[in-house]
Amino acid sequence: MNKKILSLLLICFCFLTQISFGQIDEKRTKIEISVKDGNKMLTVPLRSATISFTKGANYKDPEDKTDNRSYYLNIDMEKQDINLLRAVAGSKNGLDGQITMVDTYGKTPTRKIEFKAAKLDALSDQLTGDYSSSYFSFYCNLLIIDGIKIE
């Protein structure tokens, strides 16, 4: 009798543990970047995105007379998206697009970050046996955060 109760408790424990782990693996926040590449829109899932704005005497791109590198955008992806890489590498005037962040539970409002003329500043790819990550850093001519133009 003791073995049956112990076995039943062990099975219940394993079942409940699996349910709780399944809920932890579910991503609550969905982050995507969308860029316009010619006539088509590319949408790529992101692990994270960081934006920053700084004023000051920054490096000036000799090719771009209006560039003061005040607007920065960094994205982190679980794996390199070859179509996004191709669009970034082939863009001479920079890419326009947006980053959206959606709470899949609907508890926090959707965030939207728009950017104009984003040019690649840095690229990093990490590849290991069980983990990969791709990181892009851009500088932009303009950032609009939730409809507010940053100047």
NUZALUM-70635 format. One record per residue: residue in one letter; y, x, z of N, C-alpha, C, O in turn; residue number from 1. Coordinates in steps of 0.2 Angstrom, whole numbers, plus 5000, padded with zeros to 4 digits. Example, Ala and Ser with C-alpha at 12.3 -4.5 7.8 and 13.67 -1.06 7.14 Angstrom:
! residues 2
+--------+------+------+------+------+------+------+------+------+------+------+------+------+------+
: torvex :  nc2 :  nc1 :  nc3 : cac2 : cac1 : cac3 :  cc2 :  cc1 :  cc3 :  oc2 :  oc1 :  oc3 : gunu :
+--------+------+------+------+------+------+------+------+------+------+------+------+------+------+
:      A : 4972 : 5066 : 5039 : 4978 : 5062 : 5039 : 4984 : 5066 : 5039 : 4983 : 5071 : 5042 :    1 :
:      S : 4989 : 5064 : 5035 : 4995 : 5068 : 5036 : 5000 : 5064 : 5039 : 5006 : 5067 : 5040 :    2 :
+--------+------+------+------+------+------+------+------+------+------+------+------+------+------+
//
This chain:
! residues 151
+--------+------+------+------+------+------+------+------+------+------+------+------+------+------+
: torvex :  nc2 :  nc1 :  nc3 : cac2 : cac1 : cac3 :  cc2 :  cc1 :  cc3 :  oc2 :  oc1 :  oc3 : gunu :
+--------+------+------+------+------+------+------+------+------+------+------+------+------+------+
:      M : 4994 : 5004 : 5000 : 5000 : 5000 : 5000 : 5006 : 5004 : 5000 : 5011 : 5003 : 4996 :    1 :
:      N : 5006 : 5010 : 5004 : 5012 : 5014 : 5004 : 5013 : 5017 : 4998 : 5019 : 5018 : 4996 :    2 :
:      K : 5008 : 5019 : 4994 : 5009 : 5022 : 4988 : 5012 : 5018 : 4983 : 5016 : 5020 : 4978 :    3 :
:      K : 5010 : 5011 : 4983 : 5013 : 5006 : 4978 : 5021 : 5005 : 4980 : 5025 : 5005 : 4975 :    4 :
:      I : 5023 : 5005 : 4986 : 5030 : 5004 : 4988 : 5034 : 5010 : 4986 : 5039 : 5010 : 4983 :    5 :
:      L : 5031 : 5016 : 4987 : 5034 : 5022 : 4985 : 5035 : 5023 : 4978 : 5040 : 5025 : 4975 :    6 :
:      S : 5030 : 5021 : 4974 : 5030 : 5022 : 4967 : 5035 : 5017 : 4964 : 5039 : 5019 : 4960 :    7 :
:      L : 5035 : 5011 : 4967 : 5040 : 5006 : 4965 : 5047 : 5008 : 4966 : 5052 : 5007 : 4962 :    8 :
:      L : 5049 : 5011 : 4972 : 5055 : 5014 : 4974 : 5057 : 5020 : 4969 : 5063 : 5020 : 4967 :    9 :
:      L : 5053 : 5024 : 4968 : 5054 : 5029 : 4963 : 5056 : 5027 : 4956 : 5060 : 5030 : 4953 :   10 :
:      I : 5052 : 5022 : 4954 : 5054 : 5019 : 4947 : 5061 : 5016 : 4947 : 5065 : 5017 : 4942 :   11 :
:      C : 5062 : 5012 : 4952 : 5069 : 5009 : 4953 : 5074 : 5014 : 4953 : 5079 : 5013 : 4950 :   12 :
:      F : 5073 : 5019 : 4957 : 5078 : 5025 : 4958 : 5079 : 5028 : 4951 : 5085 : 5029 : 4949 :   13 :
:      C : 5074 : 5030 : 4947 : 5075 : 5033 : 4941 : 5078 : 5028 : 4936 : 5083 : 5030 : 4932 :   14 :
:      F : 5077 : 5022 : 4936 : 5080 : 5017 : 4932 : 5087 : 5016 : 4933 : 5092 : 5016 : 4929 :   15 :
:      L : 5089 : 5016 : 4940 : 5096 : 5015 : 4942 : 5100 : 5022 : 4940 : 5106 : 5021 : 4938 :   16 :
:      T : 5097 : 5027 : 4941 : 5100 : 5034 : 4939 : 5102 : 5034 : 4932 : 5107 : 5036 : 4930 :   17 :
:      Q : 5097 : 5032 : 4928 : 5098 : 5032 : 4920 : 5104 : 5027 : 4918 : 5108 : 5029 : 4914 :   18 :
:      I : 5104 : 5021 : 4922 : 5110 : 5017 : 4920 : 5116 : 5020 : 4922 : 5121 : 5019 : 4918 :   19 :
:      S : 5117 : 5023 : 4928 : 5123 : 5026 : 4930 : 5125 : 5032 : 4925 : 5131 : 5032 : 4923 :   20 :
:      F : 5121 : 5036 : 4923 : 5122 : 5041 : 4918 : 5124 : 5039 : 4912 : 5129 : 5041 : 4908 :   21 :
:      G : 5121 : 5033 : 4909 : 5123 : 5030 : 4903 : 5130 : 5028 : 4903 : 5134 : 5028 : 4898 :   22 :
:      Q : 5133 : 5025 : 4909 : 5140 : 5023 : 4909 : 5144 : 5029 : 4909 : 5150 : 5028 : 4907 :   23 :
:      I : 5142 : 5034 : 4912 : 5147 : 5040 : 4913 : 5148 : 5043 : 4906 : 5153 : 5045 : 4904 :   24 :
:      D : 5143 : 5043 : 4902 : 5143 : 5046 : 4895 : 5148 : 5042 : 4890 : 5150 : 5045 : 4885 :   25 :
:      E : 5149 : 5036 : 4892 : 5153 : 5032 : 4887 : 5160 : 5034 : 4888 : 5163 : 5035 : 4893 :   26 :
:      K : 5164 : 5035 : 4882 : 5171 : 5038 : 4882 : 5175 : 5032 : 4883 : 5175 : 5027 : 4879 :   27 :
:      R : 5180 : 5032 : 4887 : 5184 : 5027 : 4889 : 5190 : 5027 : 4884 : 5193 : 5022 : 4882 :   28 :
:      T : 5192 : 5033 : 4882 : 5198 : 5034 : 4878 : 5196 : 5036 : 4871 : 5192 : 5041 : 4870 :   29 :
:      K : 5199 : 5033 : 4866 : 5197 : 5035 : 4859 : 5204 : 5038 : 4856 : 5209 : 5035 : 4856 :   30 :
:      I : 5203 : 5044 : 4854 : 5209 : 5048 : 4851 : 5207 : 5050 : 4844 : 5202 : 5053 : 4843 :   31 :
:      E : 5212 : 5048 : 4839 : 5211 : 5050 : 4832 : 5218 : 5053 : 4829 : 5223 : 5051 : 4831 :   32 :
:      I : 5217 : 5057 : 4824 : 5222 : 5059 : 4820 : 5222 : 5057 : 4813 : 5216 : 5057 : 4811 :   33 :
:      S : 5227 : 5054 : 4811 : 5227 : 5052 : 4804 : 5232 : 5056 : 4800 : 5238 : 5056 : 4802 :   34 :
:      V : 5231 : 5059 : 4794 : 5236 : 5062 : 4790 : 5235 : 5060 : 4783 : 5230 : 5058 : 4781 :   35 :
:      K : 5241 : 5060 : 4780 : 5241 : 5058 : 4773 : 5240 : 5064 : 4769 : 5244 : 5069 : 4769 :   36 :
:      D : 5234 : 5064 : 4765 : 5233 : 5070 : 4760 : 5233 : 5067 : 4753 : 5228 : 5064 : 4751 :   37 :
:      G : 5239 : 5068 : 4750 : 5240 : 5065 : 4743 : 5240 : 5058 : 4744 : 5245 : 5055 : 4747 :   38 :
:      N : 5236 : 5054 : 4740 : 5236 : 5047 : 4740 : 5231 : 5044 : 4745 : 5231 : 5038 : 4746 :   39 :
:      K : 5227 : 5048 : 4749 : 5222 : 5045 : 4754 : 5224 : 5047 : 4761 : 5227 : 5052 : 4762 :   40 :
:      M : 5222 : 5043 : 4766 : 5222 : 5044 : 4773 : 5216 : 5047 : 4775 : 5211 : 5045 : 4774 :   41 :
:      L : 5216 : 5053 : 4779 : 5211 : 5056 : 4783 : 5211 : 5054 : 4790 : 5217 : 5054 : 4793 :   42 :
:      T : 5206 : 5051 : 4793 : 5206 : 5050 : 4800 : 5200 : 5054 : 4803 : 5194 : 5053 : 4801 :   43 :
:      V : 5202 : 5057 : 4809 : 5197 : 5062 : 4812 : 5197 : 5061 : 4819 : 5203 : 5060 : 4822 :   44 :
:      P : 5191 : 5060 : 4823 : 5191 : 5059 : 4830 : 5193 : 5066 : 4833 : 5191 : 5071 : 4831 :   45 :
:      L : 5197 : 5065 : 4839 : 5199 : 5071 : 4843 : 5196 : 5071 : 4850 : 5195 : 5065 : 4852 :   46 :
:      R : 5195 : 5077 : 4853 : 5193 : 5077 : 4860 : 5200 : 5077 : 4864 : 5200 : 5073 : 4869 :   47 :
:      S : 5205 : 5080 : 4862 : 5211 : 5080 : 4865 : 5217 : 5081 : 4861 : 5216 : 5084 : 4855 :   48 :
:      A : 5223 : 5080 : 4863 : 5229 : 5081 : 4859 : 5234 : 5083 : 4864 : 5235 : 5080 : 4869 :   49 :
:      T : 5239 : 5088 : 4862 : 5244 : 5090 : 4866 : 5250 : 5090 : 4862 : 5250 : 5093 : 4856 :   50 :
:      I : 5256 : 5088 : 4864 : 5262 : 5088 : 4861 : 5267 : 5091 : 4865 : 5267 : 5091 : 4872 :   51 :
:      S : 5272 : 5095 : 4862 : 5277 : 5098 : 4866 : 5283 : 5099 : 4862 : 5283 : 5099 : 4856 :   52 :
:      F : 5289 : 5099 : 4866 : 5296 : 5099 : 4863 : 5299 : 5105 : 4867 : 5299 : 5104 : 4873 :   53 :
:      T : 5302 : 5109 : 4863 : 5306 : 5114 : 4867 : 5313 : 5116 : 4863 : 5313 : 5115 : 4857 :   54 :
:      K : 5318 : 5117 : 4866 : 5324 : 5119 : 4863 : 5325 : 5127 : 4864 : 5323 : 5129 : 4869 :   55 :
:      G : 5329 : 5130 : 4860 : 5330 : 5137 : 4861 : 5330 : 5141 : 4855 : 5329 : 5138 : 4850 :   56 :
:      A : 5331 : 5147 : 4856 : 5331 : 5152 : 4850 : 5324 : 5153 : 4848 : 5321 : 5158 : 4851 :   57 :
:      N : 5321 : 5150 : 4844 : 5314 : 5151 : 4842 : 5313 : 5154 : 4835 : 5318 : 5155 : 4832 :   58 :
:      Y : 5307 : 5156 : 4834 : 5306 : 5160 : 4828 : 5308 : 5155 : 4822 : 5306 : 5149 : 4822 :   59 :
:      K : 5311 : 5158 : 4817 : 5312 : 5154 : 4811 : 5307 : 5156 : 4805 : 5307 : 5161 : 4804 :   60 :
:      D : 5305 : 5151 : 4802 : 5300 : 5152 : 4796 : 5305 : 5154 : 4790 : 5309 : 5150 : 4788 :   61 :
:      P : 5304 : 5159 : 4787 : 5309 : 5161 : 4782 : 5308 : 5157 : 4775 : 5313 : 5157 : 4772 :   62 :
:      E : 5303 : 5153 : 4775 : 5302 : 5149 : 4769 : 5305 : 5142 : 4770 : 5307 : 5139 : 4765 :   63 :
:      D : 5306 : 5140 : 4776 : 5309 : 5134 : 4778 : 5316 : 5135 : 4782 : 5316 : 5137 : 4787 :   64 :
:      K : 5321 : 5133 : 4778 : 5328 : 5134 : 4781 : 5329 : 5130 : 4787 : 5334 : 5131 : 4791 :   65 :
:      T : 5326 : 5124 : 4787 : 5327 : 5119 : 4793 : 5323 : 5120 : 4799 : 5323 : 5116 : 4804 :   66 :
:      D : 5318 : 5124 : 4798 : 5313 : 5125 : 4803 : 5315 : 5129 : 4810 : 5317 : 5134 : 4809 :   67 :
:      N : 5315 : 5125 : 4815 : 5317 : 5129 : 4821 : 5311 : 5129 : 4826 : 5312 : 5131 : 4832 :   68 :
:      R : 5305 : 5127 : 4824 : 5299 : 5127 : 4828 : 5300 : 5124 : 4835 : 5299 : 5127 : 4840 :   69 :
:      S : 5304 : 5118 : 4836 : 5305 : 5115 : 4842 : 5299 : 5110 : 4844 : 5298 : 5109 : 4850 :   70 :
:      Y : 5296 : 5107 : 4839 : 5291 : 5102 : 4840 : 5284 : 5105 : 4839 : 5282 : 5108 : 4833 :   71 :
:      Y : 5279 : 5105 : 4844 : 5273 : 5108 : 4843 : 5267 : 5102 : 4844 : 5269 : 5098 : 4848 :   72 :
:      L : 5262 : 5103 : 4841 : 5257 : 5098 : 4841 : 5250 : 5102 : 4841 : 5249 : 5106 : 4837 :   73 :
:      N : 5246 : 5101 : 4846 : 5239 : 5104 : 4847 : 5234 : 5099 : 4847 : 5234 : 5094 : 4850 :   74 :
:      I : 5229 : 5100 : 4843 : 5223 : 5096 : 4843 : 5216 : 5099 : 4844 : 5216 : 5105 : 4842 :   75 :
:      D : 5212 : 5096 : 4848 : 5205 : 5099 : 4849 : 5200 : 5094 : 4847 : 5200 : 5088 : 4849 :   76 :
:      M : 5195 : 5097 : 4842 : 5190 : 5093 : 4840 : 5183 : 5095 : 4842 : 5183 : 5101 : 4843 :   77 :
:      E : 5178 : 5091 : 4842 : 5172 : 5093 : 4844 : 5169 : 5098 : 4839 : 5165 : 5102 : 4840 :   78 :
:      K : 5171 : 5096 : 4833 : 5168 : 5101 : 4827 : 5173 : 5101 : 4822 : 5177 : 5096 : 4821 :   79 :
:      Q : 5173 : 5106 : 4818 : 5178 : 5107 : 4812 : 5177 : 5101 : 4807 : 5171 : 5100 : 4805 :   80 :
:      D : 5182 : 5098 : 4805 : 5182 : 5093 : 4800 : 5185 : 5097 : 4793 : 5190 : 5098 : 4793 :   81 :
:      I : 5180 : 5098 : 4789 : 5182 : 5101 : 4783 : 5187 : 5098 : 4778 : 5191 : 5102 : 4775 :   82 :
:      N : 5187 : 5091 : 4778 : 5192 : 5088 : 4774 : 5199 : 5089 : 4777 : 5204 : 5090 : 4774 :   83 :
:      L : 5200 : 5089 : 4784 : 5206 : 5090 : 4787 : 5208 : 5097 : 4786 : 5214 : 5099 : 4785 :   84 :
:      L : 5204 : 5102 : 4787 : 5205 : 5109 : 4785 : 5208 : 5110 : 4778 : 5212 : 5114 : 4777 :   85 :
:      R : 5204 : 5107 : 4774 : 5206 : 5107 : 4767 : 5214 : 5105 : 4766 : 5218 : 5108 : 4762 :   86 :
:      A : 5215 : 5099 : 4769 : 5222 : 5096 : 4768 : 5227 : 5101 : 4771 : 5232 : 5101 : 4769 :   87 :
:      V : 5226 : 5103 : 4777 : 5230 : 5108 : 4780 : 5231 : 5114 : 4776 : 5237 : 5116 : 4775 :   88 :
:      A : 5226 : 5117 : 4774 : 5226 : 5123 : 4770 : 5230 : 5122 : 4763 : 5233 : 5127 : 4761 :   89 :
:      G : 5229 : 5116 : 4760 : 5232 : 5115 : 4754 : 5239 : 5112 : 4754 : 5243 : 5111 : 4749 :   90 :
:      S : 5242 : 5111 : 4760 : 5249 : 5108 : 4761 : 5254 : 5113 : 4761 : 5254 : 5117 : 4766 :   91 :
:      K : 5259 : 5114 : 4756 : 5264 : 5118 : 4757 : 5270 : 5116 : 4760 : 5274 : 5120 : 4764 :   92 :
:      N : 5271 : 5109 : 4760 : 5277 : 5106 : 4763 : 5275 : 5103 : 4770 : 5280 : 5100 : 4773 :   93 :
:      G : 5269 : 5104 : 4772 : 5267 : 5101 : 4779 : 5264 : 5094 : 4778 : 5265 : 5091 : 4773 :   94 :
:      L : 5261 : 5091 : 4783 : 5258 : 5085 : 4783 : 5261 : 5080 : 4787 : 5264 : 5082 : 4793 :   95 :
:      D : 5262 : 5074 : 4785 : 5264 : 5068 : 4789 : 5258 : 5064 : 4792 : 5253 : 5064 : 4788 :   96 :
:      G : 5259 : 5062 : 4798 : 5253 : 5058 : 4801 : 5255 : 5055 : 4807 : 5260 : 5055 : 4810 :   97 :
:      Q : 5249 : 5054 : 4811 : 5250 : 5051 : 4818 : 5244 : 5052 : 4822 : 5238 : 5053 : 4819 :   98 :
:      I : 5245 : 5052 : 4828 : 5239 : 5052 : 4833 : 5239 : 5046 : 4837 : 5244 : 5044 : 4839 :   99 :
:      T : 5234 : 5043 : 4837 : 5233 : 5037 : 4841 : 5228 : 5037 : 4847 : 5223 : 5041 : 4846 :  100 :
:      M : 5230 : 5035 : 4853 : 5225 : 5035 : 4858 : 5224 : 5028 : 4861 : 5229 : 5024 : 4863 :  101 :
:      V : 5218 : 5025 : 4861 : 5217 : 5019 : 4863 : 5212 : 5019 : 4869 : 5207 : 5022 : 4869 :  102 :
:      D : 5214 : 5015 : 4874 : 5209 : 5014 : 4879 : 5204 : 5008 : 4878 : 5206 : 5002 : 4877 :  103 :
:      T : 5198 : 5010 : 4877 : 5193 : 5005 : 4875 : 5192 : 5000 : 4880 : 5189 : 4994 : 4878 :  104 :
:      Y : 5194 : 5001 : 4886 : 5193 : 4995 : 4891 : 5199 : 4991 : 4891 : 5199 : 4985 : 4894 :  105 :
:      G : 5205 : 4993 : 4887 : 5211 : 4988 : 4887 : 5215 : 4988 : 4893 : 5219 : 4984 : 4893 :  106 :
:      K : 5214 : 4993 : 4897 : 5218 : 4993 : 4903 : 5225 : 4997 : 4903 : 5230 : 4995 : 4906 :  107 :
:      T : 5225 : 5001 : 4898 : 5232 : 5005 : 4897 : 5234 : 5004 : 4890 : 5230 : 5003 : 4886 :  108 :
:      P : 5240 : 5004 : 4889 : 5243 : 5003 : 4882 : 5241 : 5008 : 4877 : 5240 : 5014 : 4879 :  109 :
:      T : 5241 : 5006 : 4871 : 5239 : 5011 : 4865 : 5245 : 5016 : 4865 : 5251 : 5014 : 4865 :  110 :
:      R : 5244 : 5022 : 4864 : 5249 : 5027 : 4862 : 5249 : 5029 : 4855 : 5244 : 5029 : 4852 :  111 :
:      K : 5255 : 5030 : 4852 : 5255 : 5032 : 4845 : 5261 : 5038 : 4845 : 5266 : 5037 : 4847 :  112 :
:      I : 5258 : 5044 : 4842 : 5263 : 5050 : 4841 : 5263 : 5051 : 4834 : 5258 : 5052 : 4831 :  113 :
:      E : 5269 : 5050 : 4831 : 5270 : 5051 : 4824 : 5273 : 5058 : 4823 : 5277 : 5061 : 4827 :  114 :
:      F : 5271 : 5062 : 4818 : 5274 : 5068 : 4816 : 5275 : 5069 : 4809 : 5272 : 5066 : 4805 :  115 :
:      K : 5280 : 5073 : 4807 : 5282 : 5074 : 4800 : 5282 : 5082 : 4799 : 5284 : 5086 : 4803 :  116 :
:      A : 5280 : 5083 : 4793 : 5280 : 5090 : 4790 : 5276 : 5095 : 4795 : 5279 : 5100 : 4796 :  117 :
:      A : 5270 : 5093 : 4797 : 5267 : 5098 : 4802 : 5264 : 5103 : 4798 : 5260 : 5102 : 4793 :  118 :
:      K : 5265 : 5110 : 4800 : 5262 : 5116 : 4797 : 5258 : 5119 : 4802 : 5259 : 5120 : 4808 :  119 :
:      L : 5253 : 5122 : 4799 : 5248 : 5126 : 4803 : 5251 : 5132 : 4806 : 5254 : 5136 : 4803 :  120 :
:      D : 5251 : 5133 : 4813 : 5253 : 5138 : 4817 : 5247 : 5143 : 4819 : 5248 : 5149 : 4819 :  121 :
:      A : 5242 : 5140 : 4821 : 5236 : 5143 : 4824 : 5230 : 5139 : 4823 : 5230 : 5133 : 4823 :  122 :
:      L : 5224 : 5143 : 4822 : 5218 : 5139 : 4821 : 5213 : 5143 : 4825 : 5212 : 5149 : 4825 :  123 :
:      S : 5208 : 5140 : 4828 : 5203 : 5143 : 4832 : 5197 : 5139 : 4832 : 5197 : 5133 : 4832 :  124 :
:      D : 5191 : 5142 : 4830 : 5184 : 5139 : 4830 : 5180 : 5142 : 4835 : 5179 : 5148 : 4835 :  125 :
:      Q : 5177 : 5138 : 4839 : 5172 : 5141 : 4844 : 5165 : 5138 : 4842 : 5164 : 5132 : 4842 :  126 :
:      L : 5160 : 5143 : 4841 : 5153 : 5141 : 4839 : 5148 : 5144 : 4844 : 5148 : 5150 : 4845 :  127 :
:      T : 5144 : 5140 : 4847 : 5139 : 5143 : 4851 : 5133 : 5139 : 4850 : 5133 : 5134 : 4846 :  128 :
:      G : 5127 : 5141 : 4853 : 5121 : 5137 : 4852 : 5121 : 5130 : 4854 : 5118 : 5126 : 4851 :  129 :
:      D : 5125 : 5128 : 4859 : 5125 : 5121 : 4861 : 5132 : 5118 : 4862 : 5132 : 5113 : 4865 :  130 :
:      Y : 5137 : 5122 : 4859 : 5143 : 5119 : 4860 : 5148 : 5121 : 4854 : 5147 : 5127 : 4852 :  131 :
:      S : 5152 : 5117 : 4852 : 5157 : 5119 : 4847 : 5163 : 5116 : 4848 : 5164 : 5110 : 4851 :  132 :
:      S : 5169 : 5119 : 4846 : 5175 : 5116 : 4847 : 5180 : 5119 : 4841 : 5179 : 5125 : 4839 :  133 :
:      S : 5184 : 5115 : 4839 : 5189 : 5117 : 4834 : 5196 : 5116 : 4836 : 5197 : 5110 : 4839 :  134 :
:      Y : 5201 : 5120 : 4836 : 5208 : 5119 : 4839 : 5213 : 5121 : 4834 : 5213 : 5126 : 4831 :  135 :
:      F : 5217 : 5116 : 4832 : 5223 : 5117 : 4828 : 5229 : 5117 : 4832 : 5230 : 5113 : 4836 :  136 :
:      S : 5234 : 5121 : 4830 : 5241 : 5121 : 4833 : 5246 : 5121 : 4827 : 5245 : 5125 : 4822 :  137 :
:      F : 5250 : 5116 : 4827 : 5255 : 5114 : 4822 : 5262 : 5115 : 4825 : 5263 : 5114 : 4831 :  138 :
:      Y : 5267 : 5116 : 4820 : 5274 : 5115 : 4822 : 5276 : 5110 : 4817 : 5274 : 5110 : 4811 :  139 :
:      C : 5281 : 5106 : 4819 : 5283 : 5100 : 4815 : 5290 : 5100 : 4815 : 5294 : 5103 : 4818 :  140 :
:      N : 5293 : 5096 : 4810 : 5300 : 5095 : 4809 : 5302 : 5089 : 4814 : 5308 : 5088 : 4815 :  141 :
:      L : 5298 : 5084 : 4816 : 5300 : 5078 : 4819 : 5294 : 5076 : 4823 : 5288 : 5076 : 4821 :  142 :
:      L : 5295 : 5073 : 4829 : 5290 : 5070 : 4833 : 5293 : 5063 : 4835 : 5299 : 5063 : 4838 :  143 :
:      I : 5289 : 5058 : 4835 : 5291 : 5051 : 4837 : 5285 : 5049 : 4842 : 5279 : 5048 : 4840 :  144 :
:      I : 5287 : 5048 : 4848 : 5282 : 5046 : 4853 : 5283 : 5039 : 4855 : 5288 : 5037 : 4858 :  145 :
:      D : 5278 : 5035 : 4854 : 5278 : 5028 : 4855 : 5285 : 5025 : 4853 : 5288 : 5021 : 4857 :  146 :
:      G : 5287 : 5026 : 4847 : 5293 : 5024 : 4844 : 5300 : 5027 : 4846 : 5305 : 5025 : 4844 :  147 :
:      I : 5299 : 5032 : 4850 : 5305 : 5036 : 4852 : 5306 : 5042 : 4849 : 5301 : 5047 : 4850 :  148 :
:      K : 5311 : 5043 : 4845 : 5312 : 5049 : 4841 : 5315 : 5055 : 4846 : 5319 : 5054 : 4850 :  149 :
:      I : 5311 : 5060 : 4846 : 5313 : 5066 : 4851 : 5318 : 5071 : 4847 : 5316 : 5073 : 4842 :  150 :
:      E : 5323 : 5072 : 4850 : 5328 : 5076 : 4847 : 5331 : 5081 : 4853 : 5335 : 5085 : 4851 :  151 :
+--------+------+------+------+------+------+------+------+------+------+------+------+------+------+
//
